[in-house]
């Protein structure tokens, strides 16, 4: 038997110094069958169990010859259910709290993305359906509490570590970084829950109020009349954790786009018109409009949402496309409406790379195809190529750190079989011998990674493997 030493190397997020402790899993290496140790949480200690997910894992392992991929799928795909969800019922309704992993707080974005891959199985498992409904219900309550906040505590009275931030902080709010995608993800989750299950119970009067709140915030952050009601500053040594100009950020020319103070990485934007998130808003507004019209008969709000969606879409086509000397017409990452632009991409989703995954654009869109070539090249300042792998990172962790999420997203948005196979092989070879995905790893050394417990990266990788297995199983051999 080949014996493997499993190294755990963690780092704090937000640009803090990397730590390099050498720790074997549980203090001692524990081995399961063949070459791969048992690293998944013991069945008796799992937060939530789904028979249909366990069935999918067994099916995958039975039919995929690559045993390491089978082992990784078993570890990663159920990681959100195993370790991060707390399901209860409140006032007779499903209620689900979802932490990100090593941070005990619920992000609107992360919680949506973490349970998203289970949506395909919700029709086969009532417990799983209720779990997702509980996420929708909890997110509705959070949006009503503060639509500008990105992350919340389970305890509505808790005052957390960022209570001193210079913004309108409330008890129960973990962090109040305004990010467009924080309001798009709950719509995406709710819309697809409705389409998948037919259940309309989460979409009550509170949900309708939350949708109106989202519309109000999006319009406010177009900043047509003034700088809007949101501002944010933090006393910090990290520039990406705060906003310039007394918390309002650099000025924009109000061309119809929506300002996002922060990116899905929780890093501050340079130019507030974050292009991938505005694309996401176009899709989300139309989805919310369809739901409001069909489920509540609120045609007035639905029409306002559709009008805003069209306005944002038109502005994207007019202002977000730039001419690149090497790649032709491509999408900028951030713009300000004055002609200034930031040319890059970040691994977090929404990203330019992820636009087809979010149904914001088609794979064969010529500008997207050109953009894809640009962002997966060294012309993107946050694309890194090293001895272990190549991929996209971002300012959040720092230079030379590749995010597995970027490789997963490249595979999920690819129609090229060789590209998909290369992504799976790279991810298989860069888990740092832990059996899990991470926030990031060094381009030359996968054992030098950040966040050993990051459920979004795990579950997304599982989604990629399952999609490949169902559509192109020969690529997993």
N, C-alpha and C positions, 0 to 999 in steps of 0.2 A: 504494500500500500504506500502510495506517495503521501508523505506527511507534509502538511502545510502549516506554516506559522502565520497566524492572522494578526496583522498589525492594525491597531485603531489609532488614528491620528485626527484630532479634532481641532477646530479653530472657531473663535467667536466671530459672528457675522458683524458687518458694519465696518470693515477695514481694520479691525484690531489685529494685533500681532498673532502670527501663527504659533500654535503649540504643537509639540512633537512628542507626546508621551508614547512609550511602547507598552501596549497592553494587549494581552491575549484575551479573547472573548470570555467574559466571566471569570477572568483570572487564570484560567487554564484552557488549553485547546481541547474542544469537545468534538469528537468525530462521529459522524453518522455513517451511512453506507458508502462504500467505495472511498473516493477521494475527498468528499465534501462534508464538512462538519455541520452539525445541527445548530443553526444560528437563529432560526425563527423562534418567536416566543412560544413557550409551551402551551398546549391547548387549554389547559386549566387556567392560564393567566391572560388569555386573549380578551380584549374588551368586547368584541362582537364576533359572532360566527355565522357564516352563511353556507348552507349546504350546497347551493348552486355554485358558489365561488370555489369551494373545495372540490366539487365535481369538475369544474373547468381546469383546476390545477392538475388533477389526476389525468384528465384527458390529454392535456398538454404534455405531461411527463411520459405518458404511455406512447404517444405518437411522434414526439420529437426525439431524434436519436442523440442529439448533443446533450449529454447529461448535465453539463455545467449550465446550459441555458435552462434546463428543467429545474435545476437547483435554484438558480437565480429567480425564475418565475415564482417558485414556491415561497421564496423569501420576500420578494418585492411586491408582487401584485396584491396580496392581502394586507400589506403593512399598515395601511390606513385603518382598516377594520381591526387588525390585531392590537394596535397600540395607541390610536389617537382619538377614537370616537367614544362618546358617552351618550347612550341613548336612554331617554326617559319619556314620560308623557306628562304634559302640563295642561291642566284644564281639559283633559280628555283628548288632547292633540299630540301627535308625535313631536318630540323636541330633541334635537341632536346638537351636542357641542363637539367641535372638532379642533384639536390643537394641531400645530404644524409638525410637531415632533418634539424637539428639545426646547421649545418655547411654549409655555402654558398660556396661550392666547389663541383666539380664533380670528383668522383673517378671512374677510369676505371672499377674497380671491382664492387663497389656498384651499379653504374648506370646499369651495365649489369644485376646484380642479382635482382635489383628492378623491372625492366620491364620484366624479364624472365617469371614470372607466367602468364603474359598476352599473351604470344606467342600462347598459345593454342586457343585463341580467335581472333587472327589477321586475319584469313581467313574470318571471319564474319563481320569485321568492318574495312573499308578502312582507316578511321581516325586513328584507333589504329595501323594499319599496317604502316601508314606513321610516326606515333610517334616512333615506334621501328626502322624504317629505319633511322629516324633522329638521334637516339642514335648511330647507326652504323656509320653514316656519321661524327658525331661530334667526336666519338672516333678515327676514322681514322685521323682526323686533329690533334688530340692530340698526337697520336703515332708519327706522322711525326714531330711534334714540339719537343718532347723529349721522346723517348721510355723507358727511365729509370725513368721517373716521374710517380707517382701514382695518383696525383690529380691536377686539373686545375681549373682556374677561367673562368667565362663567358667572362670577359673583358681580351683580349689578352695582354693588356698593364699594367695590374694591378701588383703591387709589394706587396706581402702579408706579413703575420706575420713571415714566415720562410725564408725571403730573406737573412738573415744573416747566414744561414746554410753554412757550408764549403763543397760545392759541386758546380757543374756547374749550378747554378740557372738561370732561364730565366724569363722575364716578362710573366705573364699569368699562371705561374706554382705555384700552391698552396704549393705543397710538392713534394720533389724529393727522395722518398724512393723507392729503387729498389726492386720490388717484382715480382717474376715469374708470379703469378696469374693475375697481372695487364695486362699482354699481352695475357694470356689464355682466360680470360673472354670475351674480344671483339671477339675473334675467335669463341668461343662457341655461342655467341649471333648471329653473322653473319651467321654462318653455319646453325643454326636452323631456322633463318629467311628465308634463301634461301630454305631450305627443306620444310618449312611450307607454304610459300607464292609463291614460284617459281619466285619471283622478283629478278632480277640480277642488278638492277640499282645502288645499293650502291657499287658494287664491280668493280669500275672503275680503272683507272691508279693510282690514289692516294692510293686506297685500296691495290693495288698490290705492290706499293712502301712500304706501311706500313708492309705488310707481309714479304717483304725482309728485312726490318729493324728489325722485330721481330727475324727472323732467325739469323741475324748478332749479335744481342744482346745475344741471347741464346748461340751461339758459343763462343762469347767473354767471357761469364760468366761460361763457362766450365773451364776456367783458365788453359788451357793446356800449354801455353807458358809463361805466366806471371800472375799478379794479375788482369788483365783486366783493362778497362778504367774507371770504376766507383769507386768512393770513396765518403764517406759521414761522416761528423761529425756535431754535434750540441752542442752548449753550453746549458746544461740542467742539472737539478738535478736528472733526471730519466735515469738510465742506459739503459733502453729498447728503448730510443729515439735516441741513437747514436751508433757508431760503434767503436770497439777497433782497435788498431794497426794503428793509423793515418788514420782511416776511411775505411780500407780495410777488417777488420774482421780477425778472426783467419785463419791460412793457411789451405788449403785443399790438399788432394792428388788427382790429376786430373784423376779420374777413369771413366769419361764420363758423370757424372751428371752435372746439372746446378746449380750454386750458386744463392742463393736468400739472399740479405742483410737483408731483412725484411720479416716478416710473413704477412698473410692477416689481422692480427690484427693491423698492422703497428708497431709492436714491433720487435726489432732487433733479428735476429737469434743468437743462441749460436754457432752451427755448421752450416755452410752455405748451405750444401746440405739438403734442406728442403724436406723431402720425399713426403708429400702429394702434394706439388706444382710440384714436378718432375713427379709424376703420372699424374697430370693434363696436364703437357706439352706434355706427350706422346700422349694423346688424341687430344689435340689442334693442334699439328704439323700434325697429320694425316688428321684432318679435313681441315686445311688450304691447305694441299697438294692436297686433292681432289678438292677443289674449284679452286685452281690455274690451275690445269690440265684441268678441265672441262670448266671453265669460261673464261680463258685467254690463254689457250694453253701453259702455261709456265711449261713444263715438267721438265726443268732443276732445277728450284727452288723447284718444287714439289718433285723431287727425293732427293734433299738435305734434305728437311724437313723429308721425310720418313726415310732416313738414320739416321738422328739425333734422331728421335723418337725411332727407334730400338736400337740405342746405349744407350739411356737413359733407355729404358725398360730393356735391358740386365743388365745394371749396378744396377738398382733397385733390380732385383732378386738376384744379386750376393752380394750386399753390404747392402741392407736395411732390410734384414730379420735377426733377431737375435733369439737366443734360450732363452726363459724365463723359469725359474724353475717351475713356477706354471701354465703357460698358453701354454707352448710349443713354436712353432715358431710364432713370431709376427713381425709386422713392427715397426721399430724405427721411431721416429718423426723427428729427425735431426741426421745427421752423418757427418763425415769429410773425409772419405775415408782412414783414418789411423787406423780405428778400434774403434775410440771413438764414442759414441752415446748418444743421449738424449731420455729418455723413458718417454713420456707424450703424451697428445693431447690437443689441444686448440679448443675452441668452434667455432672460425671463419672458414669460408669455403674458400679454401680447407682445410679440416682436414682429419685425418685418418678415422674418423667416416663417413665422407661424400663421400668416394671414389666411392661407387656404384651410388650415386646421380649424380656424374660427369661422369658416364659411364667409369670410369677408372679401374673398377674391378667388378666382379660379386658377388652377395650376397652370393653365396655358396663357394666362395674361402676360403679354410681352414685357410690360414694365416690371412685373413681378419676376419673370425669368431672368431679366437683366439684373434686377436687384439681388436675386439669389446668388448669382455669380459674384457680384461685388461683395456681399456680406460674408461669403465663404472664401475669402481671399485676404491677403495681407494688406489690401487697400482699406479694409475695415480695421481700425486701430485696436479693436477688441477681438480680433481673430488671432489665435495663437497656434503655432505649429511646433511640435517638439519631438523628442525621442519616443514618447509613449503614444501620442495622439495629436490630432488637430481638431480644433473646434472653437466655439465662441464663448467668451466670458463676459466681463463687464466691470465697471468701477467698484461694485459692491464688495467684492473680495480682493480685487487687485489684479495686477498684471501677471501674465503667464499662467493664470488659473482658468482651466477649461471647465465649463459646466456640462455635466452629462445631459442635462435638459436640452442643450443645443443639439447634441448628437441624436437624442431621441426625437426631437422635433424635426430634424433634417430627415430622419427615416420616415416619420409619420406623414411628411408632406412630399415625399419623393415618389415618382412613378418609375424610377430607374432601378431595376432589380439588383444590379451590381452595387449601386449606392446604398440600397437598403441593407444588403448583406454586409457591406463594409461597416455600416453603422452598428449593426448587431455585434459584429466581431470586435469592434473597437470598445463598445460598452462592456462586452464580456471580459475583455482583457484589461479593463481599467477600473474595476471595482475595488482595487487596493487589497484584494484577497480577504474581503470582509463578507461578501455575499450580498451587499446592498449598494445602491447608488448613493451619491453624496451631492452636496451643494456644488462643489467644485473639486478639481484635483490639478496638481501641477503638471504642466505639459510634458515634463521629463520624468515624473515619478508619481504614479497613481497612489502610492501609499502616503503621499503628502496631500491630504485632503481636508476640506472644511465640512463640518456638520455630519457626524456619523449617524444622526437620526433626523432625516428630512423626508417626510412621508410623501410629499408631492413628487419628488424625483423618483422614488421607488414605484409608486402606483402608475405614474406616467410611463415608465419603462415597461411595466407589466402590460399596460394598454398597447404599447408598440409591439411587444412580443405576441400578444393575443391577436392583434390585427394581422400581423405577418403570418401567423400560424393559420388563420382562417382564409387568408387570401392567397398567400404564396408560401405554403409550408416547406417547399423544396429549398427555400432560402435559409432555413434554420438547421440544415444538415451539416 
